[in-house]
Amino acid sequence: MTKEPKEPIPAAQRFDGIIMRVTRKYASKLKNVDILILSPTHGLIPPEKKIPYSQPLGGGWKWNKVQFSKDKLEEARVTNLRVLKEILSKRQYCEIYVNVGKAMLQLIEGFEEMIPQNAKLTYARGRGIGPKIADMKNWMESKARC
């Protein structure tokens, strides 16, 4: 997460990990695709939402090491599922691509049940960040999604 500037900036700029760098690089080439960022602090947010700097949970950059209390996890999960339900009610999707690790997946656990049956659910493949980034890049570069 970028510490500067302290004032709110778009989430796509605030988060500066490898996933966001690849997403920023390819996002302008994507057509008919909505992107959401899953933040343990801010929940599911669009890339343009302005957010302030905040210390990463656990004081570090390892989101896969973040542990949530049961209460906080359930509160975040319910809020995130509500956001997803609202988004899914406004538009039909033929494919939904998800690139999150196990710890972050807890924050949207149960979302699969909300996906319309005719929509393809695709998870980033590979073990570790490198293969998952390569898979995401390939998905973004592919012309035919549905």
HUGI-V200000 format. One record per residue. N is the residue number from 1. RES is the residue in one small letter. OMEGA is omega in radians with two decimals (999 if undefined). NEAR is the number of other C-alpha atoms within 8 Angstrom. D_FIRST is the distance of its C-alpha to the first C-alpha in Angstrom with 1 decimal. Layout:
BEGIN
n: <N | N>
res: <RES | RES>
omega: <OMEGA | OMEGA>
near: <NEAR | NEAR>
d_first: <D_FIRST | D_FIRST>
END
This chain:
BEGIN
n: <1 | 2 | 3 | 4 | 5 | 6 | 7 | 8 | 9 | 10 | 11 | 12 | 13 | 14 | 15 | 16 | 17 | 18 | 19 | 20 | 21 | 22 | 23 | 24 | 25 | 26 | 27 | 28 | 29 | 30 | 31 | 32 | 33 | 34 | 35 | 36 | 37 | 38 | 39 | 40 | 41 | 42 | 43 | 44 | 45 | 46 | 47 | 48 | 49 | 50 | 51 | 52 | 53 | 54 | 55 | 56 | 57 | 58 | 59 | 60 | 61 | 62 | 63 | 64 | 65 | 66 | 67 | 68 | 69 | 70 | 71 | 72 | 73 | 74 | 75 | 76 | 77 | 78 | 79 | 80 | 81 | 82 | 83 | 84 | 85 | 86 | 87 | 88 | 89 | 90 | 91 | 92 | 93 | 94 | 95 | 96 | 97 | 98 | 99 | 100 | 101 | 102 | 103 | 104 | 105 | 106 | 107 | 108 | 109 | 110 | 111 | 112 | 113 | 114 | 115 | 116 | 117 | 118 | 119 | 120 | 121 | 122 | 123 | 124 | 125 | 126 | 127 | 128 | 129 | 130 | 131 | 132 | 133 | 134 | 135 | 136 | 137 | 138 | 139 | 140 | 141 | 142 | 143 | 144 | 145 | 146>
res: <m | t | k | e | p | k | e | p | i | p | a | a | q | r | f | d | g | i | i | m | r | v | t | r | k | y | a | s | k | l | k | n | v | d | i | l | i | l | s | p | t | h | g | l | i | p | p | e | k | k | i | p | y | s | q | p | l | g | g | g | w | k | w | n | k | v | q | f | s | k | d | k | l | e | e | a | r | v | t | n | l | r | v | l | k | e | i | l | s | k | r | q | y | c | e | i | y | v | n | v | g | k | a | m | l | q | l | i | e | g | f | e | e | m | i | p | q | n | a | k | l | t | y | a | r | g | r | g | i | g | p | k | i | a | d | m | k | n | w | m | e | s | k | a | r | c>
omega: <3.14 | -3.14 | -3.10 | -0.12 | -3.14 | -3.14 | -3.11 | 3.04 | 3.14 | -3.10 | 3.14 | 3.06 | -3.10 | 3.13 | -2.99 | 3.08 | -3.07 | 3.12 | -3.14 | 3.12 | 3.12 | 3.12 | 3.12 | -3.10 | -3.03 | -3.04 | -3.10 | 3.14 | -3.10 | 3.09 | 3.07 | -3.13 | 3.02 | 3.14 | 3.02 | 3.09 | 3.09 | 3.14 | 3.11 | -3.14 | -3.02 | -3.12 | 3.12 | -3.08 | 3.04 | -3.09 | -3.09 | 3.14 | -3.13 | 3.13 | 3.10 | 3.03 | 2.98 | 3.13 | 3.10 | 3.11 | -3.13 | 3.10 | -3.11 | -3.05 | -3.06 | -3.12 | -3.14 | 3.13 | -3.10 | 3.07 | -3.10 | 3.01 | -3.11 | -3.12 | 3.14 | 3.13 | -3.13 | 3.12 | 3.13 | -3.13 | -3.14 | 3.13 | -3.13 | 3.12 | 3.08 | 3.11 | 3.13 | 3.13 | 3.13 | 3.14 | -3.12 | 3.13 | -3.07 | -3.03 | 3.06 | 3.11 | 3.09 | 3.10 | 3.07 | -3.11 | -3.08 | 3.09 | 3.08 | 3.08 | -3.08 | -3.11 | -3.11 | 3.12 | 3.09 | -3.08 | 3.10 | -3.09 | -3.13 | -3.11 | -3.11 | -3.13 | -3.12 | -3.06 | 3.09 | -3.07 | -3.11 | 3.12 | 3.11 | 3.10 | -3.11 | 3.06 | 3.03 | -3.10 | 3.07 | 3.09 | -3.14 | -3.02 | -3.10 | 3.12 | 3.12 | 3.09 | 3.12 | 3.12 | 3.14 | 3.12 | 3.10 | 3.13 | -3.14 | -3.13 | -3.09 | -3.10 | -3.07 | 3.11 | -3.04 | 999>
near: <9 | 9 | 8 | 6 | 8 | 7 | 8 | 9 | 11 | 11 | 14 | 10 | 8 | 13 | 9 | 11 | 7 | 7 | 8 | 10 | 9 | 10 | 8 | 9 | 7 | 11 | 8 | 7 | 5 | 8 | 5 | 4 | 5 | 4 | 6 | 8 | 10 | 9 | 8 | 9 | 5 | 7 | 11 | 10 | 11 | 9 | 10 | 7 | 9 | 8 | 10 | 9 | 13 | 5 | 5 | 8 | 9 | 5 | 6 | 7 | 6 | 6 | 9 | 8 | 6 | 9 | 5 | 6 | 6 | 6 | 6 | 8 | 11 | 9 | 8 | 11 | 12 | 8 | 9 | 12 | 11 | 8 | 9 | 9 | 9 | 8 | 8 | 10 | 7 | 6 | 6 | 6 | 7 | 9 | 10 | 9 | 8 | 8 | 8 | 7 | 7 | 7 | 11 | 12 | 9 | 9 | 12 | 10 | 8 | 7 | 9 | 7 | 5 | 7 | 9 | 5 | 5 | 5 | 10 | 8 | 10 | 8 | 7 | 12 | 7 | 9 | 7 | 6 | 7 | 8 | 10 | 13 | 12 | 8 | 11 | 10 | 10 | 8 | 7 | 9 | 7 | 7 | 4 | 4 | 6 | 4>
d_first: <0.0 | 3.8 | 6.3 | 9.1 | 10.9 | 11.3 | 13.3 | 12.3 | 11.4 | 11.8 | 9.4 | 10.1 | 8.7 | 5.7 | 4.5 | 5.4 | 7.1 | 10.8 | 11.8 | 10.1 | 11.6 | 14.9 | 14.9 | 14.5 | 17.2 | 19.6 | 19.0 | 21.5 | 24.1 | 24.0 | 26.8 | 27.3 | 24.0 | 21.7 | 18.0 | 16.2 | 12.7 | 13.0 | 10.6 | 12.2 | 11.7 | 12.7 | 14.8 | 15.9 | 15.0 | 15.9 | 13.6 | 15.2 | 14.7 | 13.3 | 10.9 | 10.2 | 7.5 | 8.2 | 8.3 | 7.3 | 10.9 | 13.0 | 11.1 | 9.7 | 7.7 | 10.9 | 11.0 | 14.6 | 15.5 | 14.6 | 17.9 | 18.9 | 22.1 | 24.7 | 24.8 | 21.1 | 21.0 | 24.1 | 23.0 | 19.7 | 21.8 | 24.5 | 22.3 | 20.5 | 24.0 | 25.3 | 22.8 | 23.7 | 27.4 | 27.2 | 25.6 | 28.1 | 31.0 | 30.4 | 30.4 | 31.8 | 29.7 | 31.4 | 28.4 | 25.1 | 22.7 | 20.3 | 17.6 | 16.2 | 17.0 | 19.6 | 17.5 | 15.8 | 19.2 | 20.6 | 18.8 | 21.0 | 24.0 | 27.1 | 25.9 | 28.1 | 31.1 | 30.0 | 30.0 | 33.2 | 35.6 | 35.8 | 32.0 | 30.9 | 28.0 | 26.2 | 23.7 | 21.8 | 24.2 | 23.9 | 23.0 | 19.7 | 16.7 | 18.9 | 21.7 | 19.6 | 17.8 | 21.4 | 22.8 | 20.3 | 21.0 | 24.7 | 24.5 | 23.0 | 25.6 | 28.5 | 30.8 | 32.4 | 30.3 | 33.2>
END
